[in-house]
Amino acid sequence: MTERSEVTHRLRGADPLADRLQGSASRSEVLPVNVLLLAKTPQPGRVKTRLCPPCTPDQAARVAAAALADTVDAVSAAPASRRTLVVAGPHPAPAGWSRVGQRGDGLGARLAHAFADTRRAGTPSLLLGMDTPQLTADQLAFAAALLVEADAVLGLAEDGGWWALGLTEPRHAAVLRDIPTSLPTTGARTLAGLRGRGLRVATLPVLRDVDTAADARAVAALCRPTSRFAAAVRREVPSVVAA
Protein backbone atom coordinates (compact mmCIF):
# COMPACT_ATOMS: atom_id res chain seq x y z
CA MET A 1 0.00 0.00 0.00
CA THR A 2 1.39 3.43 -0.92
CA GLU A 3 1.84 6.26 1.59
CA ARG A 4 -1.09 8.05 -0.03
CA SER A 5 -3.42 5.05 0.24
CA GLU A 6 -2.26 4.20 3.78
CA VAL A 7 -3.19 7.66 5.01
CA THR A 8 -6.56 7.57 3.27
CA HIS A 9 -7.27 4.07 4.56
CA ARG A 10 -6.54 5.04 8.16
CA LEU A 11 -8.87 8.02 7.93
CA ARG A 12 -11.75 6.20 6.26
CA GLY A 13 -12.79 4.49 9.52
CA ALA A 14 -16.34 4.74 10.74
CA ASP A 15 -17.25 7.95 12.51
CA PRO A 16 -19.90 7.27 15.17
CA LEU A 17 -21.42 10.75 14.94
CA ALA A 18 -21.51 10.68 11.16
CA ASP A 19 -23.01 7.19 11.19
CA ARG A 20 -25.73 8.32 13.58
CA LEU A 21 -26.70 11.31 11.45
CA GLN A 22 -26.23 9.72 8.01
CA GLY A 23 -29.53 9.50 6.19
CA SER A 24 -31.34 11.62 8.79
CA ALA A 25 -30.30 15.08 7.61
CA SER A 26 -32.61 16.66 5.08
CA ARG A 27 -31.99 20.09 3.63
CA SER A 28 -34.79 21.58 5.75
CA GLU A 29 -33.58 20.17 9.07
CA VAL A 30 -30.06 21.55 9.35
CA LEU A 31 -29.04 24.74 11.10
CA PRO A 32 -27.86 27.71 9.02
CA VAL A 33 -24.22 27.73 8.02
CA ASN A 34 -21.89 30.18 6.32
CA VAL A 35 -20.64 28.37 3.22
CA LEU A 36 -17.31 29.53 1.79
CA LEU A 37 -16.26 28.51 -1.71
CA LEU A 38 -12.53 28.93 -2.26
CA ALA A 39 -11.86 29.39 -5.97
CA LYS A 40 -9.55 30.74 -8.64
CA THR A 41 -10.79 32.68 -11.62
CA PRO A 42 -10.68 30.17 -14.52
CA GLN A 43 -7.90 31.82 -16.55
CA PRO A 44 -5.73 29.80 -18.96
CA GLY A 45 -2.36 28.99 -17.48
CA ARG A 46 -3.49 29.77 -13.91
CA VAL A 47 -5.91 26.94 -13.13
CA LYS A 48 -5.76 23.16 -13.43
CA THR A 49 -2.23 23.24 -14.79
CA ARG A 50 -1.78 19.56 -13.92
CA LEU A 51 -4.31 18.76 -16.66
CA CYS A 52 -1.68 19.92 -19.15
CA PRO A 53 -0.91 17.68 -20.95
CA PRO A 54 -3.10 16.24 -22.35
CA CYS A 55 -5.14 19.46 -22.16
CA THR A 56 -4.05 22.82 -23.47
CA PRO A 57 -4.22 25.72 -20.98
CA ASP A 58 -7.43 26.91 -22.64
CA GLN A 59 -9.02 23.47 -22.31
CA ALA A 60 -7.95 23.20 -18.67
CA ALA A 61 -9.50 26.59 -17.93
CA ARG A 62 -12.80 25.51 -19.48
CA VAL A 63 -12.78 22.34 -17.34
CA ALA A 64 -12.10 24.49 -14.26
CA ALA A 65 -14.91 26.87 -15.18
CA ALA A 66 -17.34 23.96 -15.45
CA ALA A 67 -16.22 22.56 -12.08
CA LEU A 68 -16.72 25.95 -10.47
CA ALA A 69 -20.17 26.42 -12.02
CA ASP A 70 -21.40 23.00 -10.87
CA THR A 71 -20.07 23.61 -7.36
CA VAL A 72 -21.82 26.99 -7.23
CA ASP A 73 -25.08 25.25 -8.19
CA ALA A 74 -24.69 22.69 -5.38
CA VAL A 75 -23.94 25.36 -2.79
CA SER A 76 -26.81 27.54 -4.02
CA ALA A 77 -29.23 24.63 -3.60
CA ALA A 78 -28.04 23.78 -0.08
CA PRO A 79 -29.39 25.50 3.06
CA ALA A 80 -27.13 28.32 4.18
CA SER A 81 -27.51 31.62 5.95
CA ARG A 82 -24.77 33.08 3.77
CA ARG A 83 -22.76 32.01 0.74
CA THR A 84 -19.43 33.63 0.00
CA LEU A 85 -17.09 33.25 -2.96
CA VAL A 86 -13.52 33.56 -1.68
CA VAL A 87 -11.74 34.12 -4.95
CA ALA A 88 -8.32 34.76 -6.42
CA GLY A 89 -8.78 36.93 -9.48
CA PRO A 90 -11.65 39.00 -10.89
CA HIS A 91 -14.39 36.33 -10.97
CA PRO A 92 -17.71 37.92 -9.89
CA ALA A 93 -19.92 36.60 -7.12
CA PRO A 94 -22.96 34.56 -8.19
CA ALA A 95 -26.35 36.14 -7.68
CA GLY A 96 -27.25 36.24 -4.00
CA TRP A 97 -23.67 35.56 -2.87
CA SER A 98 -21.07 37.70 -1.15
CA ARG A 99 -17.52 37.97 -2.45
CA VAL A 100 -14.14 38.47 -0.78
CA GLY A 101 -10.69 38.28 -2.29
CA GLN A 102 -8.14 35.73 -1.17
CA ARG A 103 -5.18 37.08 0.77
CA GLY A 104 -2.07 35.70 2.43
CA ASP A 105 1.16 34.03 1.38
CA GLY A 106 0.66 30.33 0.75
CA LEU A 107 -2.47 28.20 0.73
CA GLY A 108 -2.50 27.65 4.50
CA ALA A 109 -2.58 31.39 5.15
CA ARG A 110 -5.26 31.95 2.49
CA LEU A 111 -7.44 29.28 4.08
CA ALA A 112 -7.06 30.80 7.55
CA HIS A 113 -7.83 34.27 6.22
CA ALA A 114 -10.90 32.96 4.39
CA PHE A 115 -12.42 31.86 7.69
CA ALA A 116 -11.35 35.04 9.52
CA ASP A 117 -12.53 37.43 6.81
CA THR A 118 -16.02 35.91 6.60
CA ARG A 119 -16.62 35.06 10.24
CA ARG A 120 -20.12 35.73 11.57
CA ALA A 121 -20.72 35.43 15.32
CA GLY A 122 -22.77 32.39 16.25
CA THR A 123 -22.75 30.89 12.74
CA PRO A 124 -20.62 27.87 11.79
CA SER A 125 -18.47 28.16 8.66
CA LEU A 126 -18.07 25.43 6.05
CA LEU A 127 -15.29 25.88 3.49
CA LEU A 128 -14.88 23.86 0.32
CA GLY A 129 -13.05 24.18 -2.95
CA MET A 130 -13.95 23.97 -6.64
CA ASP A 131 -12.20 20.62 -7.23
CA THR A 132 -15.10 18.30 -6.31
CA PRO A 133 -17.85 19.06 -8.85
CA GLN A 134 -19.55 15.76 -8.00
CA LEU A 135 -20.61 17.37 -4.71
CA THR A 136 -24.36 17.57 -4.08
CA ALA A 137 -26.57 19.86 -2.03
CA ASP A 138 -27.56 16.89 0.13
CA GLN A 139 -23.91 16.22 1.00
CA LEU A 140 -23.55 19.85 2.05
CA ALA A 141 -26.70 19.58 4.15
CA PHE A 142 -25.22 16.52 5.85
CA ALA A 143 -22.02 18.45 6.61
CA ALA A 144 -24.07 21.25 8.16
CA ALA A 145 -25.99 18.72 10.24
CA LEU A 146 -22.75 17.37 11.67
CA LEU A 147 -21.80 20.88 12.80
CA VAL A 148 -24.84 20.86 15.09
CA GLU A 149 -23.07 18.45 17.44
CA ALA A 150 -19.39 18.46 16.43
CA ASP A 151 -16.87 21.28 16.80
CA ALA A 152 -15.52 20.60 13.32
CA VAL A 153 -16.20 18.50 10.25
CA LEU A 154 -13.50 17.39 7.83
CA GLY A 155 -13.96 15.89 4.39
CA LEU A 156 -10.86 13.98 3.38
CA ALA A 157 -9.73 13.55 -0.22
CA GLU A 158 -8.42 10.39 -1.81
CA ASP A 159 -5.03 11.96 -2.47
CA GLY A 160 -4.44 12.55 1.25
CA GLY A 161 -5.64 16.15 1.33
CA TRP A 162 -9.09 17.41 2.24
CA TRP A 163 -12.02 18.83 0.28
CA ALA A 164 -14.10 20.46 3.03
CA LEU A 165 -13.60 21.87 6.51
CA GLY A 166 -16.37 23.10 8.76
CA LEU A 167 -15.84 24.90 12.06
CA THR A 168 -18.36 26.05 14.64
CA GLU A 169 -15.74 28.59 15.75
CA PRO A 170 -13.82 29.87 12.71
CA ARG A 171 -10.88 31.14 14.80
CA HIS A 172 -9.65 27.53 14.99
CA ALA A 173 -8.74 27.80 11.29
CA ALA A 174 -5.50 29.38 12.50
CA VAL A 175 -4.17 25.83 12.82
CA LEU A 176 -4.06 25.64 9.00
CA ARG A 177 -1.20 28.14 8.83
CA ASP A 178 1.22 25.53 10.16
CA ILE A 179 0.10 22.54 8.07
CA PRO A 180 1.92 21.86 4.76
CA THR A 181 -0.54 21.61 1.89
CA SER A 182 -0.69 19.42 -1.23
CA LEU A 183 0.98 16.47 0.51
CA PRO A 184 -0.31 12.91 1.05
CA THR A 185 -0.30 13.69 4.78
CA THR A 186 -2.13 17.03 4.69
CA GLY A 187 -5.49 15.56 5.67
CA ALA A 188 -4.03 13.52 8.52
CA ARG A 189 -2.11 16.52 9.83
CA THR A 190 -5.20 18.70 9.64
CA LEU A 191 -7.22 16.16 11.60
CA ALA A 192 -4.46 15.88 14.20
CA GLY A 193 -4.15 19.66 14.43
CA LEU A 194 -7.88 20.12 15.04
CA ARG A 195 -7.96 17.38 17.66
CA GLY A 196 -4.85 18.88 19.23
CA ARG A 197 -6.96 21.96 19.95
CA GLY A 198 -9.42 19.79 21.82
CA LEU A 199 -12.04 19.85 19.07
CA ARG A 200 -14.49 17.05 18.46
CA VAL A 201 -14.11 16.34 14.73
CA ALA A 202 -16.68 14.47 12.62
CA THR A 203 -15.57 13.15 9.26
CA LEU A 204 -17.36 13.45 5.94
CA PRO A 205 -17.23 10.90 3.10
CA VAL A 206 -13.89 10.69 1.30
CA LEU A 207 -14.10 12.23 -2.17
CA ARG A 208 -11.77 12.32 -5.15
CA ASP A 209 -10.76 15.80 -6.23
CA VAL A 210 -9.65 16.88 -9.68
CA ASP A 211 -5.95 17.42 -10.27
CA THR A 212 -4.99 15.25 -13.25
CA ALA A 213 -6.73 14.10 -16.43
CA ALA A 214 -7.32 10.69 -14.81
CA ASP A 215 -8.99 12.43 -11.88
CA ALA A 216 -11.14 14.49 -14.23
CA ARG A 217 -12.42 11.42 -16.06
CA ALA A 218 -13.08 9.50 -12.82
CA VAL A 219 -14.94 12.41 -11.22
CA ALA A 220 -16.91 13.11 -14.40
CA ALA A 221 -18.22 9.55 -14.23
CA LEU A 222 -19.66 10.38 -10.77
CA CYS A 223 -21.45 13.50 -11.98
CA ARG A 224 -24.81 13.72 -13.66
CA PRO A 225 -24.31 13.15 -17.41
CA THR A 226 -25.94 16.53 -18.01
CA SER A 227 -23.60 18.36 -15.63
CA ARG A 228 -21.33 21.07 -16.97
CA PHE A 229 -18.27 19.28 -15.68
CA ALA A 230 -19.09 15.93 -17.28
CA ALA A 231 -19.76 17.69 -20.58
CA ALA A 232 -16.54 19.70 -20.34
CA VAL A 233 -14.44 16.61 -19.66
CA ARG A 234 -15.97 14.80 -22.62
CA ARG A 235 -15.29 17.82 -24.82
CA GLU A 236 -11.96 19.14 -23.52
CA VAL A 237 -9.92 16.25 -22.06
CA PRO A 238 -8.26 14.13 -24.78
CA SER A 239 -8.35 10.42 -24.04
CA VAL A 240 -4.88 9.78 -25.46
CA VAL A 241 -1.78 11.94 -25.22
CA ALA A 242 -0.37 12.58 -28.68
CA ALA A 243 3.08 11.11 -29.33
VENHU-V990951 format. One record per run of one state. SS is the DSSP state (a for helix, b for strand, c for the rest). FROM is the first residue (numbers start at 1). TO is the last residue. If there is no record, write none. Layout:
BEGIN
SS,FROM,TO  SS,FROM,TO
END
This chain:
BEGIN
c,1,2  a,3,11  c,12,15  a,16,21  c,22,33  b,34,40  c,41,48  a,49,51  c,52,56  a,57,77  c,78,81  b,82,88  c,89,97  b,98,101  c,102,106  a,107,117  c,118,124  b,125,128  c,129,136  a,137,146  c,147,151  b,152,157  c,158,161  b,162,167  c,168,169  a,170,178  c,179,185  a,186,196  c,197,200  b,201,207  c,208,212  a,213,220  c,221,227  a,228,236  c,237,243
END
